[in-house]
Amino acid sequence: MVLNKEILNKYVSKHLLIIYGLFLITGLVFFLRFNYLIKSEPEIVKIIEVKEVLVDTTKTHKMFLHKMGMLESSGDYKKVNRYGYLGKYQFSLKTLNKHLKIECSAQEFIDNENLQEYAIYKYLKSNKGELYKYIGKYQFTTYKGVYITESGILAAAHLGGAGSVKKFFDKGEVFKDGNGTPITKYLKQFSGYSLEL
Protein backbone atom coordinates (compact mmCIF):
# COMPACT_ATOMS: atom_id res chain seq x y z
CA MET A 1 0.00 0.00 0.00
CA VAL A 2 2.91 2.37 0.87
CA LEU A 3 4.55 1.48 -2.43
CA ASN A 4 1.44 2.34 -4.32
CA LYS A 5 1.28 5.77 -2.63
CA GLU A 6 4.89 6.52 -3.50
CA ILE A 7 4.33 5.57 -7.13
CA LEU A 8 1.18 7.68 -7.21
CA ASN A 9 2.95 10.69 -5.70
CA LYS A 10 5.78 10.44 -8.26
CA TYR A 11 3.27 10.13 -11.10
CA VAL A 12 1.29 13.17 -9.91
CA SER A 13 4.45 15.21 -9.27
CA LYS A 14 5.75 14.45 -12.75
CA HIS A 15 2.53 15.57 -14.44
CA LEU A 16 2.20 18.60 -12.19
CA LEU A 17 5.59 19.76 -13.40
CA ILE A 18 4.46 19.35 -17.02
CA ILE A 19 1.24 21.29 -16.33
CA TYR A 20 3.19 23.99 -14.48
CA GLY A 21 5.65 24.22 -17.39
CA LEU A 22 2.82 24.60 -19.90
CA PHE A 23 1.28 27.29 -17.72
CA LEU A 24 4.57 29.22 -17.64
CA ILE A 25 4.98 28.93 -21.42
CA THR A 26 1.41 30.14 -22.01
CA GLY A 27 1.96 33.07 -19.66
CA LEU A 28 5.20 33.98 -21.39
CA VAL A 29 3.58 33.88 -24.86
CA PHE A 30 0.71 36.03 -23.61
CA PHE A 31 3.12 38.52 -22.03
CA LEU A 32 5.19 38.84 -25.21
CA ARG A 33 2.10 39.27 -27.37
CA PHE A 34 0.56 41.83 -25.06
CA ASN A 35 3.82 43.75 -24.86
CA TYR A 36 4.02 43.79 -28.69
CA LEU A 37 0.50 45.20 -28.96
CA ILE A 38 1.31 47.98 -26.50
CA LYS A 39 4.50 49.00 -28.29
CA SER A 40 3.23 48.63 -31.88
CA GLU A 41 2.12 51.64 -33.91
CA PRO A 42 -1.61 52.31 -33.93
CA GLU A 43 -3.44 51.32 -37.12
CA ILE A 44 -5.32 54.01 -39.00
CA VAL A 45 -8.77 52.88 -40.05
CA LYS A 46 -10.42 54.84 -42.83
CA ILE A 47 -14.17 55.18 -42.57
CA ILE A 48 -15.81 55.81 -45.94
CA GLU A 49 -19.04 57.74 -45.77
CA VAL A 50 -21.67 56.32 -48.09
CA LYS A 51 -24.08 58.94 -49.34
CA GLU A 52 -27.54 58.06 -50.48
CA VAL A 53 -28.10 58.81 -54.17
CA LEU A 54 -31.65 59.09 -55.39
CA VAL A 55 -32.24 58.29 -59.04
CA ASP A 56 -35.44 59.42 -60.73
CA THR A 57 -36.31 56.38 -62.81
CA THR A 58 -39.09 58.29 -64.61
CA LYS A 59 -36.56 60.51 -66.39
CA THR A 60 -35.79 58.12 -69.21
CA HIS A 61 -34.62 58.83 -72.75
CA LYS A 62 -38.15 58.17 -74.00
CA MET A 63 -39.64 60.68 -71.56
CA PHE A 64 -36.99 63.23 -72.55
CA LEU A 65 -38.06 62.96 -76.19
CA HIS A 66 -41.73 63.08 -75.27
CA LYS A 67 -41.24 66.27 -73.26
CA MET A 68 -39.10 67.80 -76.00
CA GLY A 69 -41.74 67.05 -78.61
CA MET A 70 -44.53 68.51 -76.45
CA LEU A 71 -42.64 71.75 -75.83
CA GLU A 72 -41.53 72.14 -79.43
CA SER A 73 -44.72 71.22 -81.30
CA SER A 74 -47.26 69.70 -78.86
CA GLY A 75 -46.03 66.36 -80.21
CA ASP A 76 -47.18 67.09 -83.79
CA TYR A 77 -45.03 65.45 -86.47
CA LYS A 78 -46.79 67.57 -89.14
CA LYS A 79 -46.14 70.92 -87.44
CA VAL A 80 -44.50 73.72 -89.43
CA ASN A 81 -44.10 76.97 -87.48
CA ARG A 82 -44.02 80.54 -88.80
CA TYR A 83 -40.24 80.41 -89.18
CA GLY A 84 -40.37 77.23 -91.27
CA TYR A 85 -39.17 74.85 -88.56
CA LEU A 86 -40.39 71.34 -89.17
CA GLY A 87 -42.01 68.46 -87.35
CA LYS A 88 -42.23 67.23 -83.81
CA TYR A 89 -38.81 68.56 -82.80
CA GLN A 90 -38.86 71.70 -85.01
CA PHE A 91 -35.79 71.28 -87.19
CA SER A 92 -34.74 73.75 -89.84
CA LEU A 93 -34.18 72.31 -93.29
CA LYS A 94 -30.67 73.79 -93.18
CA THR A 95 -29.81 71.82 -90.03
CA LEU A 96 -31.18 68.64 -91.58
CA ASN A 97 -29.42 68.97 -94.91
CA LYS A 98 -26.09 70.55 -93.98
CA HIS A 99 -25.45 69.65 -90.35
CA LEU A 100 -27.03 66.21 -90.13
CA LYS A 101 -26.51 65.29 -93.80
CA ILE A 102 -30.13 64.17 -94.14
CA GLU A 103 -31.12 64.82 -97.73
CA CYS A 104 -34.88 65.41 -97.86
CA SER A 105 -37.45 68.06 -98.64
CA ALA A 106 -39.57 69.73 -95.99
CA GLN A 107 -42.58 67.69 -97.04
CA GLU A 108 -40.66 64.44 -97.02
CA PHE A 109 -39.46 65.20 -93.52
CA ILE A 110 -42.84 66.01 -91.94
CA ASP A 111 -44.39 62.98 -93.63
CA ASN A 112 -41.84 60.57 -92.11
CA GLU A 113 -42.06 60.05 -88.33
CA ASN A 114 -39.17 57.58 -88.27
CA LEU A 115 -36.95 60.06 -90.07
CA GLN A 116 -37.79 62.69 -87.46
CA GLU A 117 -36.88 60.35 -84.62
CA TYR A 118 -33.65 59.48 -86.39
CA ALA A 119 -32.88 63.19 -86.81
CA ILE A 120 -33.32 64.01 -83.12
CA TYR A 121 -31.16 61.05 -82.11
CA LYS A 122 -28.43 62.06 -84.55
CA TYR A 123 -28.63 65.72 -83.49
CA LEU A 124 -28.38 64.92 -79.77
CA LYS A 125 -25.43 62.63 -80.40
CA SER A 126 -23.71 65.22 -82.58
CA ASN A 127 -24.15 67.94 -79.94
CA LYS A 128 -22.89 65.60 -77.23
CA GLY A 129 -19.71 65.10 -79.24
CA GLU A 130 -19.28 68.83 -79.80
CA LEU A 131 -20.00 69.76 -76.18
CA TYR A 132 -18.29 66.88 -74.37
CA LYS A 133 -15.72 69.20 -72.72
CA TYR A 134 -18.46 71.42 -71.33
CA ILE A 135 -20.47 68.41 -70.17
CA GLY A 136 -17.42 66.98 -68.41
CA LYS A 137 -16.56 70.30 -66.77
CA TYR A 138 -19.98 71.59 -65.70
CA GLN A 139 -22.37 68.67 -65.20
CA PHE A 140 -23.47 68.11 -61.59
CA THR A 141 -22.47 71.67 -60.71
CA THR A 142 -24.49 74.86 -60.32
CA TYR A 143 -23.64 77.62 -62.79
CA LYS A 144 -25.39 81.01 -62.85
CA GLY A 145 -28.00 79.58 -60.50
CA VAL A 146 -28.75 76.61 -62.78
CA TYR A 147 -28.00 73.00 -61.86
CA ILE A 148 -26.22 71.54 -64.89
CA THR A 149 -26.67 68.04 -66.31
CA GLU A 150 -25.86 66.43 -69.65
CA SER A 151 -29.51 66.18 -70.68
CA GLY A 152 -30.08 69.85 -69.85
CA ILE A 153 -27.07 70.90 -71.92
CA LEU A 154 -28.21 68.86 -74.93
CA ALA A 155 -31.75 70.21 -74.68
CA ALA A 156 -30.39 73.76 -74.58
CA ALA A 157 -28.24 72.97 -77.63
CA HIS A 158 -31.35 71.78 -79.45
CA LEU A 159 -33.06 75.08 -78.70
CA GLY A 160 -30.22 77.44 -79.54
CA GLY A 161 -27.44 75.40 -81.09
CA ALA A 162 -24.19 74.19 -79.55
CA GLY A 163 -22.64 77.62 -80.08
CA SER A 164 -25.15 79.30 -77.78
CA VAL A 165 -24.37 76.77 -75.03
CA LYS A 166 -20.65 77.49 -75.37
CA LYS A 167 -21.30 81.24 -75.09
CA PHE A 168 -23.40 80.68 -71.99
CA PHE A 169 -20.58 78.85 -70.21
CA ASP A 170 -17.74 80.93 -71.64
CA LYS A 171 -19.27 84.42 -71.40
CA GLY A 172 -22.49 84.07 -69.44
CA GLU A 173 -24.59 85.05 -72.46
CA VAL A 174 -28.15 83.69 -72.45
CA PHE A 175 -29.49 83.00 -75.94
CA LYS A 176 -33.23 83.30 -76.65
CA ASP A 177 -34.97 81.77 -79.64
CA GLY A 178 -37.49 83.52 -81.91
CA ASN A 179 -40.26 82.94 -79.36
CA GLY A 180 -38.23 84.50 -76.57
CA THR A 181 -37.43 81.19 -74.86
CA PRO A 182 -34.00 81.30 -73.13
CA ILE A 183 -31.70 78.31 -73.16
CA THR A 184 -31.65 78.44 -69.36
CA LYS A 185 -35.29 77.29 -69.42
CA TYR A 186 -34.29 74.11 -71.23
CA LEU A 187 -31.25 73.64 -68.98
CA LYS A 188 -33.63 73.55 -66.02
CA GLN A 189 -36.62 71.73 -67.49
CA PHE A 190 -34.57 68.92 -69.06
CA SER A 191 -32.24 68.42 -66.12
CA GLY A 192 -31.41 64.92 -64.92
CA TYR A 193 -32.67 62.70 -67.73
CA SER A 194 -30.83 59.47 -68.50
CA LEU A 195 -30.10 59.61 -72.23
CA GLU A 196 -29.18 56.65 -74.42
CA LEU A 197 -26.71 58.07 -76.91
Steps between C-alpha positions, in 0.01 A plus 500: 500500500791737587664411170189586311484843669861575413444405137185711492677801651783475244249469216302804619816704564630424152178612331467803725839616379387459138178694569695770685746523209217538249346769718829693508541471122143621441555793735824591327338490153213715625741749658707532182191543284346756731826692520520504117148641473581778746819602321373463141389801297127567498317401181312769312155387395335696222125534526336563163177693517237358268259762375154412386444575131145528378441420135180613331413196292222691320753722322577261218617571146147434375351751744765755401393473136133512592549819701714653226236425239221646716689824562611539140181408313246348744623166365385573142715336232324712233565835670664780301540825695508857368878487462487182291620262771378149439338212682478377854842633601495814279807458282605747235556356155851648511586303815363182345676533167833658593564410863342156522552408133138388466401565141124559487243765422288667765199296395692175502620576850162581658345197331755259652478448878789253506722748320416763761591266784823413323577871458456582869716204601773601256480866606525420872795271437672759282456772764626266771818450299543873444428593862671212681757732665226722639299199616805357676586832664158629607261208550390444861600856588298819539585776253325839494239357735425203272575139592678354197455150358581339166135475397443867583801605293386296199146635525636855510715421195189381318329830575784736416778296345825379654655843447249668730578247775872572466435875528290444810782317678784708357347849524178465696290598198144364501366431151126530429326347201248675273223442755703656779580169671843511673730201497505513880136385494600182319804453725262491796201318353705219343733450794583150620374278219684177423573514127592204281747642251 
